[in-house]
């Protein structure tokens, strides 16, 4: 997205004043609070083409704003970012600012590669009262604020409108319960004359994090938790077993999904019409619009006793440095970015943490918003994975962890649900006890 297109999403000065955020455009501190053209380095993991373009476009607009600060962004894939950051910090060459996931914050705070920013928040005027409770809690560690929460990206419900109508269902009334969802999944599953399934009602891939996010949501909907009060795994609870058994039954009992269809195998089962429904985050909205699919989104159905939806967030933190000379410049950009987050949120497909930005015309006036609205409506129900220092090892995307291998074993049928969750708990407890 070109800079001129990015700019139309940014808050105008009048809009910013109406939101009580005039400092976002004028600079939270006076120009002479830092050296002329102070350079601030920013590392991030938004390496997708659209994501990088959106971020660079917004930063370019900031850099041209005459605030005396120039931000220099560098993108890496997430694994490279984390390893390079830790090494650079040890060598005294850390970037000034880093953008990462909120669930990874406790690990970086424990490693002391980031510093508390309570002073930066106060001096810059960054308004954390605009952030939901979960977001404020997520950036707080040992009673101190360590980052600016930028967005929320919860799990949501996508469905193909044409397929829903062909099945005699009403796309304006998506399922709200597990029973209603199963009814839709059955009616949306199609077989040919020989009895072979040519389209599944639901996508439940066994090769990516999506299955984990779905199981996690259902576990919390059933009243479960990932950790017990001693900080050990509670994944073998009755609530967890009920959640995972429901998913396994979708495969083996009801035949409405196939764990070998979709996921990260290089195929897009939703676009190729191999599945009619899927659960995924708001980051797919722009993709589906670009494909000109006739789709709609809805809040995640409630399969248990209460609503609960997996979510994660991006946040921006200040690296721990030998000197605090750049804190004023760091805070100026951090607050401006927080207050002008409608542009990257819309392009990347994430929901702004700031209530003022979330309700601004810069966000609600976009063509994407009719799809984002269901994710916004589910914000009171979001649940983060445990904010623990071992997060990157416990919830790794790529390594054969106890969580991933046992979840896959249950969905593939190589282990029963109780056996898979028992083995998962044993493996997770070993990881958690390492500290």
Secondary structure, DSSP 8 states (H G I E B T S, - for coil): --HHHHHHHS--HHHHHHTT-HHHHH-SS-GGGS-TTEEEEEEE---SHHHHHHHHHHHHHHHTT-SSEEEEEEE--HHHHHHHHHHHHHTT---SEEEEEGGGHHHHHHTT-B---HHHHHHHT--GGGS-HHHHHHTEETTEE-EEE-EEEEEEEEEEHHHHHHTT--TTS---BHHHHHHHHHHH-EE-TTS-EEEEEE---SSSTHHHHHHHHHHHHTT--SB-TTSSB-TTSHHHHHHHHHHHHHHHTS----TTSSSSSS--TTTTTSEEEEEEEGGGHHHHHHTT--EEEE---B-SSS--EEEE-EEEEEB--S--TTHHHHHHHHHHHHHTTHHHHHHHT-EES-HHHHTSHHHHTSTTHHHHHHHHHTGGGEEE----TTHHHHT-SSS--HHHHHHHHHHHTSS-HHHHHHHHHHHHHHHHHT-
